[in-house]
């Protein structure tokens, strides 16, 4: 029962944080951006340095709106053979026409591989990205995220990663493929 309370407290905190960002952030962009396919490379466990290694990932970011949120799905793999596949929501907060702050939250399935035991198969990924938006709407940014099992497991070491992210509009990919 205490694990359920911890999860509920964590979700309430996350909802409060998002509500605060929405309330005090500049308004959304004048024109909605398209869907994106995002590619990332970076450093896994850069903060505690317990089992640091390289990391790569890919993410689909939908242009659909669920109230103010956008669905997303992705995966990451690291140099130890650990991997996570996740799906969740994100929010684009535009600071003028060029800069985008993008908080996101996603539950996912974690595979330990030869890497760190994070204590549970279900891990929650909380992230924030700071990106520059080009004329063609592609983006280049830096994302920092934290993975945690919200104390569902016997241990909950968590980990943090930092990644360079390039987001390519799917409309551009479709034009390259001749659609």
N, CA and C atoms as a LAMMPS dump frame, in Angstrom:
ITEM: TIMESTEP
0
ITEM: NUMBER OF ATOMS
537
ITEM: BOX BOUNDS ff ff ff
-5.0000000000000000e+02 5.0000000000000000e+02
-5.0000000000000000e+02 5.0000000000000000e+02
-5.0000000000000000e+02 5.0000000000000000e+02
ITEM: ATOMS id mol type element x y z
1 1 1 N 0.814 -1.19 0
2 1 2 C 0 0 0
3 1 3 C 0.862 1.26 0
4 2 1 N 2.012 1.225 0.709
5 2 2 C 2.866 2.406 0.746
6 2 3 C 3.493 2.678 -0.623
7 3 1 N 3.738 1.617 -1.415
8 3 2 C 4.263 1.82 -2.768
9 3 3 C 3.238 2.544 -3.632
10 4 1 N 1.969 2.179 -3.48
11 4 2 C 0.914 2.835 -4.237
12 4 3 C 0.824 4.308 -3.845
13 5 1 N 0.942 4.598 -2.555
14 5 2 C 0.933 5.987 -2.1
15 5 3 C 2.106 6.763 -2.704
16 6 1 N 3.276 6.13 -2.764
17 6 2 C 4.444 6.789 -3.355
18 6 3 C 4.211 7.109 -4.818
19 7 1 N 3.619 6.159 -5.55
20 7 2 C 3.333 6.389 -6.965
21 7 3 C 2.332 7.531 -7.111
22 8 1 N 1.275 7.529 -6.296
23 8 2 C 0.258 8.578 -6.365
24 8 3 C 0.873 9.94 -6.032
25 9 1 N 1.736 9.983 -5.015
26 9 2 C 2.404 11.241 -4.658
27 9 3 C 3.29 11.724 -5.812
28 10 1 N 4.013 10.793 -6.429
29 10 2 C 4.88 11.145 -7.555
30 10 3 C 4.088 11.677 -8.739
31 11 1 N 2.968 11.036 -9.051
32 11 2 C 2.127 11.503 -10.148
33 11 3 C 1.52 12.866 -9.83
34 12 1 N 1.091 13.064 -8.585
35 12 2 C 0.533 14.361 -8.189
36 12 3 C 1.596 15.452 -8.302
37 13 1 N 2.816 15.147 -7.891
38 13 2 C 3.91 16.106 -7.996
39 13 3 C 4.19 16.441 -9.458
40 14 1 N 4.227 15.417 -10.319
41 14 2 C 4.471 15.632 -11.751
42 14 3 C 3.369 16.489 -12.365
43 15 1 N 2.109 16.211 -12.016
44 15 2 C 0.983 17.001 -12.535
45 15 3 C 1.079 18.445 -12.062
46 16 1 N 1.447 18.644 -10.803
47 16 2 C 1.611 19.994 -10.277
48 16 3 C 2.724 20.748 -10.978
49 17 1 N 3.821 20.058 -11.265
50 17 2 C 4.946 20.668 -11.97
51 17 3 C 4.534 21.099 -13.371
52 18 1 N 3.857 20.208 -14.082
53 18 2 C 3.401 20.533 -15.441
54 18 3 C 2.418 21.703 -15.397
55 19 1 N 1.482 21.692 -14.446
56 19 2 C 0.523 22.792 -14.323
57 19 3 C 1.239 24.116 -14.057
58 20 1 N 2.271 24.069 -13.232
59 20 2 C 3.048 25.272 -12.965
60 20 3 C 3.781 25.774 -14.191
61 21 1 N 4.339 24.864 -14.955
62 21 2 C 5.027 25.244 -16.196
63 21 3 C 4.042 25.899 -17.148
64 22 1 N 2.862 25.301 -17.279
65 22 2 C 1.852 25.843 -18.188
66 22 3 C 1.401 27.222 -17.73
67 23 1 N 1.184 27.379 -16.439
68 23 2 C 0.662 28.637 -15.908
69 23 3 C 1.644 29.791 -16.065
70 24 1 N 2.944 29.51 -15.942
71 24 2 C 3.921 30.588 -15.937
72 24 3 C 4.779 30.662 -17.197
73 25 1 N 4.568 29.767 -18.139
74 25 2 C 5.382 29.741 -19.349
75 25 3 C 4.764 30.618 -20.438
76 26 1 N 5.584 31.06 -21.387
77 26 2 C 5.043 31.791 -22.529
78 26 3 C 4.06 30.911 -23.311
79 27 1 N 3.231 31.532 -24.092
80 27 2 C 2.209 30.811 -24.846
81 27 3 C 2.817 29.876 -25.884
82 28 1 N 2.03 28.894 -26.297
83 28 2 C 2.455 27.936 -27.316
84 28 3 C 2.685 28.667 -28.637
85 29 1 N 3.371 27.993 -29.533
86 29 2 C 3.701 28.587 -30.829
87 29 3 C 2.454 28.956 -31.6
88 30 1 N 2.621 29.923 -32.476
89 30 2 C 1.502 30.391 -33.276
90 30 3 C 1.031 29.301 -34.241
91 31 1 N 1.93 28.552 -34.799
92 31 2 C 1.574 27.481 -35.728
93 31 3 C 2.079 26.162 -35.151
94 32 1 N 1.229 25.169 -35.18
95 32 2 C 1.605 23.875 -34.612
96 32 3 C 2.687 23.21 -35.458
97 33 1 N 3.65 22.623 -34.797
98 33 2 C 4.699 21.897 -35.494
99 33 3 C 4.19 20.532 -35.942
100 34 1 N 4.885 19.923 -36.92
101 34 2 C 4.5 18.588 -37.387
102 34 3 C 4.973 17.503 -36.412
103 35 1 N 4.704 16.265 -36.76
104 35 2 C 5.276 15.139 -36.014
105 35 3 C 6.778 15.103 -36.27
106 36 1 N 7.515 14.498 -35.327
107 36 2 C 8.97 14.422 -35.457
108 36 3 C 9.461 13.002 -35.263
109 37 1 N 10.577 12.702 -35.88
110 37 2 C 11.374 11.523 -35.572
111 37 3 C 12.666 12.091 -34.998
112 38 1 N 12.943 11.761 -33.743
113 38 2 C 14.09 12.331 -33.035
114 38 3 C 15.157 11.276 -32.791
115 39 1 N 16.391 11.677 -32.974
116 39 2 C 17.547 10.806 -32.782
117 39 3 C 18.416 11.406 -31.685
118 40 1 N 18.891 10.558 -30.768
119 40 2 C 19.687 11.077 -29.654
120 40 3 C 20.937 10.246 -29.423
121 41 1 N 21.985 10.924 -28.993
122 41 2 C 23.225 10.284 -28.555
123 41 3 C 23.71 11.039 -27.335
124 42 1 N 24.306 10.295 -26.399
125 42 2 C 24.783 10.985 -25.213
126 42 3 C 25.404 10.075 -24.19
127 43 1 N 25.287 10.507 -22.951
128 43 2 C 25.939 9.845 -21.822
129 43 3 C 24.898 9.322 -20.839
130 44 1 N 24.933 8.021 -20.606
131 44 2 C 24.059 7.344 -19.648
132 44 3 C 24.736 7.393 -18.273
133 45 1 N 23.972 7.659 -17.239
134 45 2 C 24.467 7.714 -15.859
135 45 3 C 25.585 8.756 -15.713
136 46 1 N 25.349 9.942 -16.281
137 46 2 C 26.369 10.989 -16.236
138 46 3 C 26.481 11.642 -14.854
139 47 1 N 25.451 11.523 -14.033
140 47 2 C 25.417 12.227 -12.759
141 47 3 C 26.166 11.485 -11.65
142 48 1 N 25.71 10.267 -11.332
143 48 2 C 26.329 9.514 -10.231
144 48 3 C 27.611 8.807 -10.667
145 49 1 N 27.721 8.511 -11.938
146 49 2 C 28.905 7.844 -12.491
147 49 3 C 29.119 6.449 -11.905
148 50 1 N 28.025 5.731 -11.579
149 50 2 C 28.151 4.369 -11.059
150 50 3 C 28.481 3.387 -12.179
151 51 1 N 27.747 3.482 -13.301
152 51 2 C 28.005 2.647 -14.476
153 51 3 C 27.845 3.486 -15.742
154 52 1 N 28.632 4.558 -15.885
155 52 2 C 28.457 5.431 -17.049
156 52 3 C 28.844 4.725 -18.347
157 53 1 N 28.17 5.1 -19.414
158 53 2 C 28.461 4.564 -20.743
159 53 3 C 27.793 5.45 -21.778
160 54 1 N 28.005 5.146 -23.044
161 54 2 C 27.339 5.882 -24.101
162 54 3 C 25.898 5.385 -24.246
163 55 1 N 25.081 6.207 -24.876
164 55 2 C 23.67 5.892 -25.047
165 55 3 C 23.185 6.443 -26.385
166 56 1 N 22.242 5.759 -26.974
167 56 2 C 21.596 6.241 -28.192
168 56 3 C 20.116 5.918 -28.135
169 57 1 N 19.336 6.654 -28.892
170 57 2 C 17.907 6.397 -28.87
171 57 3 C 17.187 7.023 -30.042
172 58 1 N 15.928 6.687 -30.149
173 58 2 C 15.063 7.239 -31.178
174 58 3 C 13.683 7.43 -30.565
175 59 1 N 12.98 8.448 -31.035
176 59 2 C 11.676 8.771 -30.465
177 59 3 C 10.763 9.32 -31.561
178 60 1 N 9.506 8.892 -31.526
179 60 2 C 8.486 9.464 -32.396
180 60 3 C 7.669 10.43 -31.554
181 61 1 N 7.514 11.648 -32.035
182 61 2 C 6.754 12.681 -31.342
183 61 3 C 5.584 13.081 -32.23
184 62 1 N 4.381 12.729 -31.82
185 62 2 C 3.195 12.973 -32.628
186 62 3 C 2.788 14.439 -32.619
187 63 1 N 2.139 14.87 -33.697
188 63 2 C 1.583 16.224 -33.737
189 63 3 C 0.15 16.257 -33.2
190 64 1 N -0.388 15.11 -32.81
191 64 2 C -1.724 15.071 -32.219
192 64 3 C -1.718 15.788 -30.881
193 65 1 N -2.846 16.361 -30.521
194 65 2 C -2.962 17.039 -29.232
195 65 3 C -3.961 16.294 -28.361
196 66 1 N -3.558 15.992 -27.142
197 66 2 C -4.433 15.469 -26.109
198 66 3 C -4.488 16.571 -25.06
199 67 1 N -5.476 17.447 -25.183
200 67 2 C -5.574 18.693 -24.451
201 67 3 C -4.377 19.532 -24.878
202 68 1 N -3.364 19.724 -24.055
203 68 2 C -2.176 20.48 -24.461
204 68 3 C -0.97 19.566 -24.669
205 69 1 N -1.153 18.279 -24.394
206 69 2 C -0.04 17.334 -24.458
207 69 3 C 0.01 16.624 -25.806
208 70 1 N 1.195 16.138 -26.144
209 70 2 C 1.39 15.381 -27.367
210 70 3 C 1.932 13.999 -27.02
211 71 1 N 1.371 12.948 -27.636
212 71 2 C 1.879 11.6 -27.388
213 71 3 C 3.273 11.415 -27.993
214 72 1 N 4.022 10.526 -27.381
215 72 2 C 5.357 10.195 -27.88
216 72 3 C 5.651 8.74 -27.538
217 73 1 N 6.572 8.151 -28.255
218 73 2 C 7.028 6.789 -27.973
219 73 3 C 8.472 6.695 -28.423
220 74 1 N 9.262 5.907 -27.691
221 74 2 C 10.662 5.801 -28.068
222 74 3 C 11.374 4.67 -27.372
223 75 1 N 12.665 4.621 -27.628
224 75 2 C 13.516 3.629 -26.98
225 75 3 C 14.912 4.189 -26.833
226 76 1 N 15.66 3.582 -25.903
227 76 2 C 17.079 3.9 -25.752
228 76 3 C 17.819 2.598 -25.52
229 77 1 N 19.064 2.575 -25.95
230 77 2 C 19.976 1.465 -25.665
231 77 3 C 21.292 2.086 -25.226
232 78 1 N 22.03 1.343 -24.368
233 78 2 C 23.316 1.89 -23.944
234 78 3 C 24.431 0.864 -24.143
235 79 1 N 25.635 1.294 -23.864
236 79 2 C 26.818 0.476 -24.089
237 79 3 C 26.92 -0.767 -23.233
238 80 1 N 26.119 -0.878 -22.183
239 80 2 C 26.104 -2.07 -21.335
240 80 3 C 25.058 -3.082 -21.793
241 81 1 N 24.321 -2.766 -22.853
242 81 2 C 23.268 -3.659 -23.319
243 81 3 C 21.939 -3.449 -22.614
244 82 1 N 21.832 -2.41 -21.804
245 82 2 C 20.555 -2.061 -21.185
246 82 3 C 19.706 -1.338 -22.227
247 83 1 N 18.398 -1.441 -22.066
248 83 2 C 17.486 -0.796 -23.006
249 83 3 C 16.187 -0.438 -22.301
250 84 1 N 15.504 0.55 -22.838
251 84 2 C 14.17 0.894 -22.358
252 84 3 C 13.314 1.252 -23.557
253 85 1 N 12.085 0.783 -23.53
254 85 2 C 11.086 1.179 -24.51
255 85 3 C 9.972 1.849 -23.717
256 86 1 N 9.482 2.983 -24.198
257 86 2 C 8.547 3.775 -23.402
258 86 3 C 7.527 4.481 -24.291
259 87 1 N 6.45 4.901 -23.673
260 87 2 C 5.446 5.728 -24.337
261 87 3 C 4.872 6.687 -23.306
262 88 1 N 4.616 7.916 -23.726
263 88 2 C 4.146 8.905 -22.767
264 88 3 C 3.655 10.167 -23.435
265 89 1 N 3.81 11.287 -22.716
266 89 2 C 3.34 12.576 -23.205
267 89 3 C 4.436 13.625 -23.069
268 90 1 N 4.311 14.66 -23.901
269 90 2 C 5.24 15.782 -23.835
270 90 3 C 4.477 17.073 -24.077
271 91 1 N 5.137 18.175 -23.854
272 91 2 C 4.532 19.495 -24.007
273 91 3 C 5.588 20.426 -24.578
274 92 1 N 5.284 21.05 -25.719
275 92 2 C 6.191 22.038 -26.294
276 92 3 C 5.85 23.416 -25.747
277 93 1 N 6.848 24.077 -25.164
278 93 2 C 6.7 25.442 -24.673
279 93 3 C 7.663 26.296 -25.493
280 94 1 N 7.109 27.181 -26.302
281 94 2 C 7.914 27.985 -27.205
282 94 3 C 8.303 29.299 -26.539
283 95 1 N 9.573 29.616 -26.629
284 95 2 C 10.103 30.89 -26.15
285 95 3 C 10.486 31.669 -27.401
286 96 1 N 9.516 32.382 -27.957
287 96 2 C 9.697 33.031 -29.247
288 96 3 C 9.525 31.997 -30.347
289 97 1 N 10.102 32.265 -31.511
290 97 2 C 9.967 31.346 -32.647
291 97 3 C 11.075 30.316 -32.732
292 98 1 N 12.162 30.519 -32.026
293 98 2 C 13.342 29.668 -32.202
294 98 3 C 13.603 28.677 -31.071
295 99 1 N 13.224 29.004 -29.863
296 99 2 C 13.6 28.164 -28.735
297 99 3 C 12.391 27.416 -28.179
298 100 1 N 12.611 26.136 -27.876
299 100 2 C 11.545 25.27 -27.379
300 100 3 C 12.037 24.567 -26.113
301 101 1 N 11.231 24.616 -25.072
302 101 2 C 11.462 23.838 -23.859
303 101 3 C 10.418 22.738 -23.88
304 102 1 N 10.838 21.504 -23.693
305 102 2 C 9.944 20.366 -23.855
306 102 3 C 10.04 19.401 -22.673
307 103 1 N 9.189 19.567 -21.652
308 103 2 C 9.13 18.55 -20.596
309 103 3 C 8.356 17.335 -21.103
310 104 1 N 8.698 16.16 -20.579
311 104 2 C 7.979 14.94 -20.967
312 104 3 C 7.992 13.941 -19.815
313 105 1 N 7.038 13.029 -19.893
314 105 2 C 6.923 11.97 -18.888
315 105 3 C 6.463 10.709 -19.587
316 106 1 N 7.125 9.579 -19.284
317 106 2 C 6.771 8.331 -19.958
318 106 3 C 7.106 7.122 -19.093
319 107 1 N 6.132 6.255 -18.829
320 107 2 C 6.437 4.96 -18.233
321 107 3 C 7.004 4.045 -19.315
322 108 1 N 7.865 3.124 -18.905
323 108 2 C 8.46 2.237 -19.887
324 108 3 C 8.945 0.927 -19.298
325 109 1 N 9.295 0.018 -20.191
326 109 2 C 9.833 -1.29 -19.819
327 109 3 C 11.352 -1.227 -19.911
328 110 1 N 12.036 -1.562 -18.82
329 110 2 C 13.491 -1.509 -18.753
330 110 3 C 14.071 -2.915 -18.785
331 111 1 N 15.048 -3.123 -19.666
332 111 2 C 15.784 -4.379 -19.754
333 111 3 C 17.205 -4.107 -19.258
334 112 1 N 17.608 -4.791 -18.206
335 112 2 C 18.904 -4.531 -17.575
336 112 3 C 20.086 -4.884 -18.457
337 113 1 N 20.015 -5.972 -19.214
338 113 2 C 21.177 -6.401 -19.984
339 113 3 C 22.366 -6.576 -19.07
340 114 1 N 23.542 -6.077 -19.465
341 114 2 C 24.736 -6.151 -18.623
342 114 3 C 24.933 -4.902 -17.791
343 115 1 N 23.912 -4.05 -17.748
344 115 2 C 24.023 -2.773 -17.053
345 115 3 C 23.467 -2.786 -15.652
346 116 1 N 23.162 -1.607 -15.193
347 116 2 C 22.746 -1.388 -13.808
348 116 3 C 21.357 -1.959 -13.51
349 117 1 N 21.25 -2.56 -12.321
350 117 2 C 19.956 -3.032 -11.82
351 117 3 C 19.216 -1.82 -11.275
352 118 1 N 18.143 -1.408 -11.971
353 118 2 C 17.365 -0.255 -11.529
354 118 3 C 16.212 -0.657 -10.616
355 119 1 N 16.119 -1.955 -10.29
356 119 2 C 15.197 -2.384 -9.252
357 119 3 C 13.834 -2.857 -9.69
358 120 1 N 13.447 -2.621 -10.941
359 120 2 C 12.108 -2.995 -11.383
360 120 3 C 12.061 -2.91 -12.904
361 121 1 N 11.186 -3.666 -13.521
362 121 2 C 11.047 -3.612 -14.981
363 121 3 C 10.331 -2.345 -15.431
364 122 1 N 9.392 -1.833 -14.605
365 122 2 C 8.676 -0.601 -14.924
366 122 3 C 9.482 0.58 -14.413
367 123 1 N 9.899 1.427 -15.324
368 123 2 C 10.662 2.622 -14.97
369 123 3 C 9.948 3.839 -15.548
370 124 1 N 9.989 4.935 -14.827
371 124 2 C 9.357 6.175 -15.265
372 124 3 C 10.445 7.134 -15.727
373 125 1 N 10.259 7.683 -16.918
374 125 2 C 11.234 8.567 -17.546
375 125 3 C 10.694 9.996 -17.512
376 126 1 N 11.351 10.862 -16.748
377 126 2 C 10.99 12.281 -16.675
378 126 3 C 12.114 13.065 -17.335
379 127 1 N 11.764 13.923 -18.3
380 127 2 C 12.804 14.592 -19.08
381 127 3 C 12.475 16.06 -19.301
382 128 1 N 13.514 16.8 -19.619
383 128 2 C 13.346 18.164 -20.106
384 128 3 C 14.369 18.385 -21.216
385 129 1 N 13.906 18.983 -22.29
386 129 2 C 14.757 19.262 -23.449
387 129 3 C 14.739 20.756 -23.73
388 130 1 N 15.891 21.29 -24.075
389 130 2 C 16.032 22.672 -24.51
390 130 3 C 16.54 22.611 -25.942
391 131 1 N 15.754 23.157 -26.89
392 131 2 C 16.103 23.005 -28.3
393 131 3 C 16.002 24.315 -29.065
394 132 1 N 16.765 24.366 -30.155
395 132 2 C 16.702 25.454 -31.123
396 132 3 C 15.921 24.952 -32.324
397 133 1 N 14.973 25.753 -32.808
398 133 2 C 14.127 25.361 -33.941
399 133 3 C 14.598 26.103 -35.19
400 134 1 N 14.931 25.336 -36.239
401 134 2 C 15.391 25.897 -37.505
402 134 3 C 14.203 26.3 -38.378
403 135 1 N 14.491 26.985 -39.499
404 135 2 C 13.436 27.426 -40.415
405 135 3 C 12.577 26.276 -40.931
406 136 1 N 13.192 25.117 -41.153
407 136 2 C 12.429 23.961 -41.661
408 136 3 C 11.721 23.204 -40.533
409 137 1 N 11.728 23.777 -39.336
410 137 2 C 11.103 23.264 -38.114
411 137 3 C 11.863 22.103 -37.468
412 138 1 N 12.954 21.653 -38.075
413 138 2 C 13.782 20.651 -37.388
414 138 3 C 14.365 21.315 -36.145
415 139 1 N 14.798 20.498 -35.205
416 139 2 C 15.29 21.013 -33.927
417 139 3 C 16.602 20.349 -33.542
418 140 1 N 17.431 21.094 -32.864
419 140 2 C 18.658 20.57 -32.275
420 140 3 C 18.649 20.991 -30.819
421 141 1 N 18.781 20.005 -29.934
422 141 2 C 18.674 20.345 -28.524
423 141 3 C 19.458 19.431 -27.613
424 142 1 N 19.363 19.74 -26.338
425 142 2 C 19.969 18.94 -25.276
426 142 3 C 18.837 18.495 -24.357
427 143 1 N 18.81 17.19 -24.077
428 143 2 C 17.795 16.63 -23.192
429 143 3 C 18.47 15.978 -21.996
430 144 1 N 17.91 16.23 -20.822
431 144 2 C 18.341 15.563 -19.593
432 144 3 C 17.135 14.797 -19.086
433 145 1 N 17.346 13.524 -18.741
434 145 2 C 16.227 12.768 -18.181
435 145 3 C 16.661 11.914 -17.003
436 146 1 N 15.657 11.578 -16.206
437 146 2 C 15.837 10.744 -15.024
438 146 3 C 14.928 9.527 -15.167
439 147 1 N 15.47 8.351 -14.891
440 147 2 C 14.671 7.118 -14.869
441 147 3 C 14.599 6.618 -13.44
442 148 1 N 13.381 6.274 -13.003
443 148 2 C 13.163 5.806 -11.649
444 148 3 C 11.971 4.873 -11.625
445 149 1 N 11.97 3.932 -10.684
446 149 2 C 10.814 3.041 -10.559
447 149 3 C 9.816 3.531 -9.521
448 150 1 N 9.971 4.735 -9.025
449 150 2 C 9.056 5.342 -8.044
450 150 3 C 8.908 4.47 -6.803
451 151 1 N 9.977 3.782 -6.425
452 151 2 C 10.006 2.901 -5.244
453 151 3 C 9.051 1.713 -5.352
454 152 1 N 8.769 1.279 -6.56
455 152 2 C 7.969 0.064 -6.747
456 152 3 C 8.804 -1.185 -6.467
457 153 1 N 10.108 -1.107 -6.695
458 153 2 C 11.002 -2.231 -6.455
459 153 3 C 11.64 -2.154 -5.078
460 154 1 N 12.391 -3.204 -4.739
461 154 2 C 13.086 -3.234 -3.447
462 154 3 C 14.176 -2.172 -3.385
463 155 1 N 14.754 -1.881 -4.55
464 155 2 C 15.734 -0.797 -4.64
465 155 3 C 15.236 0.187 -5.7
466 156 1 N 15.708 1.417 -5.616
467 156 2 C 15.329 2.447 -6.584
468 156 3 C 16.497 3.408 -6.771
469 157 1 N 17.591 2.93 -7.415
470 157 2 C 18.752 3.798 -7.549
471 157 3 C 18.531 4.946 -8.527
472 158 1 N 17.69 4.737 -9.535
473 158 2 C 17.487 5.755 -10.555
474 158 3 C 18.762 6.012 -11.335
475 159 1 N 18.641 6.776 -12.379
476 159 2 C 19.812 7.177 -13.166
477 159 3 C 19.446 8.383 -13.998
478 160 1 N 20.461 9.147 -14.394
479 160 2 C 20.266 10.325 -15.214
480 160 3 C 21.112 10.217 -16.48
481 161 1 N 20.547 10.699 -17.57
482 161 2 C 21.26 10.728 -18.849
483 161 3 C 21.185 12.119 -19.438
484 162 1 N 22.188 12.446 -20.245
485 162 2 C 22.186 13.705 -20.987
486 162 3 C 22.465 13.363 -22.448
487 163 1 N 21.662 13.931 -23.342
488 163 2 C 21.744 13.589 -24.756
489 163 3 C 21.658 14.815 -25.656
490 164 1 N 22.347 14.738 -26.779
491 164 2 C 22.174 15.666 -27.877
492 164 3 C 21.065 15.08 -28.742
493 165 1 N 20.057 15.888 -29.084
494 165 2 C 18.882 15.391 -29.799
495 165 3 C 18.671 16.188 -31.078
496 166 1 N 18.5 15.473 -32.196
497 166 2 C 18.112 16.1 -33.465
498 166 3 C 16.734 15.582 -33.828
499 167 1 N 15.78 16.493 -33.988
500 167 2 C 14.403 16.135 -34.311
501 167 3 C 14.09 16.568 -35.732
502 168 1 N 13.709 15.605 -36.542
503 168 2 C 13.442 15.823 -37.957
504 168 3 C 11.939 15.715 -38.206
505 169 1 N 11.314 16.73 -38.835
506 169 2 C 9.885 16.632 -39.122
507 169 3 C 9.599 15.427 -40.036
508 170 1 N 8.568 14.682 -39.702
509 170 2 C 8.229 13.507 -40.523
510 170 3 C 7.79 13.931 -41.923
511 171 1 N 7.283 15.165 -42.078
512 171 2 C 6.913 15.654 -43.406
513 171 3 C 8.15 15.756 -44.305
514 172 1 N 9.271 16.096 -43.712
515 172 2 C 10.523 16.191 -44.48
516 172 3 C 10.992 14.79 -44.901
517 173 1 N 10.872 13.831 -43.982
518 173 2 C 11.241 12.45 -44.301
519 173 3 C 10.36 11.934 -45.431
520 174 1 N 9.053 12.211 -45.351
521 174 2 C 8.112 11.76 -46.39
522 174 3 C 8.462 12.38 -47.74
523 175 1 N 8.881 13.65 -47.762
524 175 2 C 9.251 14.291 -49.031
525 175 3 C 10.51 13.661 -49.612
526 176 1 N 11.441 13.253 -48.768
527 176 2 C 12.644 12.57 -49.233
528 176 3 C 12.301 11.227 -49.86
529 177 1 N 11.272 10.567 -49.314
530 177 2 C 10.863 9.256 -49.816
531 177 3 C 9.934 9.372 -51.019
532 178 1 N 9.617 10.611 -51.404
533 178 2 C 8.8 10.828 -52.595
534 178 3 C 7.306 10.782 -52.343
535 179 1 N 6.867 10.941 -51.11
536 179 2 C 5.418 10.955 -50.799
537 179 3 C 4.893 12.359 -50.708
